[in-house]
């Protein structure tokens, strides 16, 4: 296992109501110590951080800003381990989001992430095009969860955005949550070179990874653990299936680290 592994898919915050995803609010400092222990236990050198998207927001937009500010604090705790931090926005807040995109870009956020089936509007809603336009202007990366059978985050909705903004990198998270979902996203990545496929939540097994490499090449795939705050996990499915897919050493190295650093502009 390479000492240069990079995990592109980790969340700060619990996935409310889901066992094994944490479940209690923690300070950035406490969470960081736990997360570094997790990284070290699997030989992961660095990781990107994004919020959990099943957040409570009783104060509306103020709570979204607070989530982003918490990630900004986290980024300063161990920048050598977490060199790329992603914020989020709630598309239901409409035009209020636009200034927040510019604020986060100025603060050094690498991009923004969404889980639209949890956030109330579809990925290709008009407000998302307006947000993406400002992200592209700020040189940001668009992290989009595309969980299987999640209508608001269906692959075809991602394609509409990625086609409109060909110079902005898009990472399709949770691609391997069904064979059909994976094939749809591979077909998009085959046509659009700004779309990268994330192997997190790997329900397609090693054969799914091998199939993805055959379709679009190892250089279009990235590894992620889907680690949530204060989780305790015995294995990482995406790591297991990548190591068991019969890939060459260079292909594994690209998927487990090199590709993420390139997409995120860290190499």
Protein Blocks (a to p, Z undefined) as FASTA:
>chain_A
ZZkbccfbdcedddehiahiajiacdfklmmmmmmmmmmmnopabdcddddfkbccfkom
mlmmmmmmmmmmmmmmmmmlmmcccddddfklmmmlmmmmmmmmmnopabdcddfklnop
afklfklmmmmmmmmmnopacdddddehilklgfklmmmmmmmmmmbccddehklmcfkl
mmmmmmmmmmmmkbccdfehianbjmlmmmmmmmnopklcccdehiaehiacfbdfklmm
mmmnopafklmmmmmmmmmmmmnopZZ
